[in-house]
Amino acid sequence: MGDPAYQIRTISRLLDVHDDGDTQAKINEDLQKAMDDMVDRQQNGEKAKAKLVITVDLETTPKEVTVTLSHELKLPKRPAAKTVFFMDDDNRLTTKNPRQREMFGGKGMSTHGNTAAG
């Protein structure tokens, strides 16, 4: 029977000693990323969901046991930002709908927003 001081009987102890604790530190960082993402989504009225998968692979030989720990954080993709534009008569993007008539005549929307060409 081996020395109890060196025995690894729990997953928490395995995480403590595996790779000098570096794997556990990385898992904890990803757990915090997940929590930060979930709080941000909740504050924006979105559904909050994350998945942290920890995998323990064990391989034996006649003399030893090799333990490989890996983990993966799965967060939902953020929706891509969308903006609606229109095509003008020169087939260029514009923020002004060319099919919309001016309600009051005059200069229209030229004083609204960025008017620089580009």
HUGIZI-V989006 format. One record per pair of residues at least 24 apart in sequence whose ideal C-beta (glycine too) atoms are under 8 Angstrom apart, sorted by the first residue. I is the first residue (numbers start at 1). J is the second residue. Records with the same first field share a line. If there is no record, write none. Layout:
BEGIN
I->J + J
END
This chain:
BEGIN
11->56
14->56 + 67 + 69
15->69
18->67 + 69
19->69
23->69 + 71
26->71
27->52 + 54 + 71
30->71 + 73
33->73 + 75
34->73 + 75
37->75
49->76
50->74 + 75 + 76
END
